[in-house]
Amino acid sequence: MTLPVPPLLVISDRHQARRPLEEVAEAVFAGGCRWFSLREKDLAPEERRALLAALVAAGRRFGALVTAHEDIEAVAATGADGVHLPSGGSPVAAHARLPGALIGASAHSADEAAALLRAGADYVTVSPVFVTASKPGYGPALGLDDLARIVARAPGPIVALGGITLENAALCLSTGVRGLAVMGEIMRAADPQATVECILRVMSGLDAAMNPSQSP
């Protein structure tokens, strides 16, 4: 399954968000993003499933994909569009349970990313690219050089995650990643819609520069 267009993944974190997640998602979709994933691993299963169902309904209105982190059964129950697996998850098992869904997975090294993609993941997030306020102390930052090396070895789409901001988005994309995953930059934003619009302008501008023949 191909990545959503544009390939910007917004990951939820209600502890950082300035508004209820349903409102953040609506703003994100209104800004042009078409890919949102519910994380919220500390929510009770019933509450998390109800929230996912509400987000799926919102996504449908905008033609956006809504996925969830880890909770395959919630995805199946709500008709969500896919699941993002933790490090060590099984893309094969996820595809068997969710045929036709978008299956992603987390990786933190070139070997791990390559193994997950060969196992059937549709994309892999590689993190943390930069030091991130969302997960302080979460492993050493890879940096752009290591990210580029991982992309070069990967047999499939890599999505950069960890400390991605408006200021460094273009640098990340210049490494050859297929997409960006953002959490804190959007969750903490006073205006999530405007923040998404700015990031998408950076993404579209770089794509136009790298593919001039496709520009009008």
C-alpha positions in Angstrom: 0.0 0.0 0.0 1.3 3.4 -0.9 1.8 6.3 1.6 -0.8 9.0 1.8 -0.3 12.1 -0.2 1.1 14.4 1.1 3.4 12.0 3.1 3.1 13.9 6.4 2.2 11.7 9.4 0.9 13.5 12.5 1.1 11.4 15.7 -1.1 12.2 18.6 -0.1 13.1 22.2 -2.9 14.5 24.2 -0.5 15.4 27.1 1.2 18.0 24.8 -1.9 19.1 22.9 -3.4 22.4 23.6 -6.8 21.2 22.5 -8.8 18.0 22.6 -7.4 15.5 20.1 -10.6 15.5 18.0 -10.1 19.3 17.5 -6.4 18.9 16.7 -7.2 16.3 14.1 -9.8 18.4 12.5 -7.4 21.3 12.3 -4.7 19.1 10.9 -7.0 17.8 8.2 -8.2 21.3 7.4 -4.6 22.3 6.9 -4.1 19.6 4.2 -2.6 16.7 6.1 -4.2 13.4 5.1 -2.5 11.0 7.7 -3.1 11.0 11.4 -2.2 8.2 13.9 -3.6 7.8 17.4 -1.0 6.8 19.9 -2.3 7.4 23.4 -1.1 4.0 24.8 -2.0 4.9 28.4 -5.7 5.3 27.6 -8.1 2.6 28.8 -8.9 0.3 25.8 -12.6 1.3 25.6 -11.8 5.0 25.7 -9.0 4.6 23.2 -11.3 2.7 20.8 -14.0 5.3 21.1 -11.5 8.1 20.4 -10.2 6.2 17.4 -13.7 5.8 16.0 -14.3 9.5 16.3 -11.0 10.3 14.5 -11.8 7.8 11.7 -15.2 9.5 11.2 -13.4 12.9 11.0 -10.8 11.5 8.6 -13.5 10.2 6.3 -14.9 13.7 5.9 -11.5 14.9 4.6 -10.5 11.8 2.7 -7.7 11.3 5.2 -6.2 8.0 6.5 -6.4 7.5 10.3 -4.3 4.8 11.9 -3.4 3.7 15.4 -0.3 2.7 17.2 -0.1 -0.9 18.2 -3.8 -1.6 18.8 -4.6 -3.9 15.9 -8.0 -5.0 17.3 -9.1 -1.4 17.7 -8.2 -0.8 14.1 -10.2 -3.8 13.0 -13.2 -2.8 15.2 -13.4 0.9 14.0 -12.5 0.4 10.4 -9.3 2.5 10.8 -6.9 2.6 7.8 -3.9 0.9 9.4 -1.7 0.3 12.3 1.8 1.4 13.3 3.7 -1.4 15.0 6.3 -1.0 17.8 9.9 -2.1 17.3 9.8 -5.9 17.1 6.3 -6.1 15.8 5.3 -8.5 13.0 4.2 -6.9 9.7 3.2 -10.4 8.5 0.7 -10.9 11.4 -0.6 -7.3 11.0 -1.3 -7.8 7.3 -3.0 -11.1 8.0 -5.4 -9.5 10.5 -5.8 -6.3 8.5 -5.7 -7.1 4.8 -5.5 -4.0 2.6 -4.5 -1.8 5.6 -1.4 0.5 5.8 1.1 -1.3 8.0 4.0 0.7 9.5 6.6 0.0 12.1 9.2 1.7 14.2 13.0 1.3 13.8 16.1 2.8 15.2 18.8 1.5 13.0 19.5 0.5 9.4 19.4 -3.2 10.0 16.1 -3.0 11.9 14.5 -0.8 9.2 15.6 -3.1 6.4 14.3 -6.2 8.2 10.9 -4.7 8.9 10.5 -3.6 5.3 11.5 -7.0 3.9 9.0 -8.5 6.3 6.2 -6.6 4.7 6.0 -3.2 6.4 4.6 -0.6 4.0 6.8 2.1 5.6 9.2 2.4 8.6 9.6 5.4 10.9 13.3 5.9 11.8 13.9 7.8 15.1 15.0 9.9 16.7 16.5 12.0 14.0 17.0 15.0 16.4 16.8 15.4 20.1 13.1 15.6 20.8 11.1 17.4 23.6 8.4 14.8 23.2 10.6 12.0 24.4 13.6 13.5 26.2 16.4 11.0 26.7 14.9 8.7 24.1 18.1 7.3 22.6 20.9 9.2 20.9 19.9 11.4 18.0 20.7 9.8 14.7 21.4 13.1 12.8 21.1 13.7 9.1 24.1 11.7 8.0 23.0 8.5 9.7 19.5 9.1 8.4 20.8 9.3 4.9 22.7 6.1 5.3 19.6 4.3 6.6 17.6 5.6 3.6 20.3 4.3 1.2 20.1 0.8 2.6 16.4 0.6 3.0 14.4 -1.6 0.6 11.3 0.6 1.0 9.9 3.9 2.3 11.5 5.6 5.3 9.7 8.2 7.3 11.8 10.5 9.5 10.6 10.9 13.1 11.9 12.7 16.2 12.4 16.4 16.7 11.0 17.3 13.2 10.2 21.0 13.1 9.3 23.6 10.4 13.0 24.7 10.6 14.6 21.3 9.9 11.9 19.6 7.7 13.7 20.5 4.4 17.0 19.1 5.7 15.3 15.8 6.6 13.7 15.5 3.2 17.0 16.2 1.5 18.3 12.8 2.9 15.8 11.0 0.6 13.2 10.0 3.2 9.8 9.5 1.7 7.9 11.3 4.4 7.9 13.1 7.8 6.3 12.2 11.1 5.6 15.0 13.5 4.2 15.0 17.0 5.2 17.8 19.3 5.6 20.5 16.7 1.9 20.2 15.9 0.5 19.0 19.3 2.0 22.0 21.0 1.1 24.5 18.3 -1.3 27.3 19.2 -2.6 26.9 15.6 -2.2 23.3 14.4 -3.8 24.1 11.0 -1.3 26.9 10.2 1.6 24.8 11.4 0.6 21.9 9.1 0.1 24.3 6.2 3.7 25.7 6.7 5.2 22.2 6.9 3.4 21.2 3.7 4.6 24.2 1.9 8.2 23.2 2.8 7.5 19.7 1.6 5.9 20.8 -1.7 8.6 23.4 -2.4 11.4 20.8 -2.0 9.6 18.3 -4.1 9.2 20.9 -6.9 12.8 21.8 -6.7 13.9 18.1 -6.9 11.4 17.3 -9.7 11.3 20.5 -11.9 9.8 18.5 -14.8 6.7 18.0 -12.7 6.2 21.6 -11.9 3.6 23.6 -13.8 
